[in-house]
């Protein structure tokens, strides 16, 4: 089991803008709403990487509205869970921007399928840049929402970017912790050193070969011997429920060495200094629940809340409307973005 979890970790977790006319071909994993308008947008982050997102606007909206930038899960694209959250919250009166992080989906950046604690945190602030300058957005009423691995990136962005007035994390992963310590903190210092040796040896090989070796990714078929949470991932990413051709977890592989930077750059170091509101949501039965519970303990102030969803697993909070507490999320943003 320990060997399998280590292999999975490597595979999954190493895992002025411009506006274009909306594409009539709906390419999302969720049904299209007739209550919002959707348009493709692009904008650059502070490193010059062009990000691509879908902007959801309530139909017949008037005046400047509060806005929310949304990304995640880790290895997913905006046509999956982040787009579902964005469309649902746009139906409830917010302008929302679901975007692909750097190096993934329709966003630019080379090489493909690589992650960075710094650049992916910056991606959230770049989305805030875009929304702050949008003619229909009130720049004093901007929040963010991070799902899975981008929940941790969202907290990191909130600790850095004071323009973010409210942050929601859903089924959050602490990417630094899981890469440095393994699942359930099962990896000790010696095991971590050996993993670094393996990955740095791979760097040498990658340079020599001129290509980046890939992790193994989710299996094409389940054997039945996998841990329950792997089955849950598979049932989302590998079936019509959530499959998308541009999603790394559905149809690709992370670069094998992608986890190296996370192992020595803890993304939640300054989360105790977040002054603005935070709502953390996690499933009662999620294998990842400890990430949110431990991260929440570090937050300070009476505007922080942890909500555990009864009976929900990690992936339920990607797309299960019976489990995702949209009423609570709407109330939270209305309270803290409309002060």
ABEGO torsion letter per residue (X at the ends): XAAAAAAAAAAAAAXXBBBBBBBABBABABBBBAABBBBBBBBBBAAGBBBBBBBBBBBGBBEBBBBBBBBOBBGBBAABAAAAAAAAAAAAGBBBBBBBBBGBEABBEOBBGBBBAAAAAAAAAAAAAAAAABAABBAABBBBBBBEAAAAAAAAAAAABAABABBBBBGBBBAAAAAAAEBGGABBAAAAAAAAAAAAAAAAAAAAAGBBBBBAEBBABBAGABBAAAAAAAAAAABAAABBAABAAAABBBBAAAAAAAAABBAAAAAAABABBBBBBBBAABAAAAAAAAAAAABBEAABBBBBBBGBBAAAAAABAAABBAAAAAAAAAAAAAX
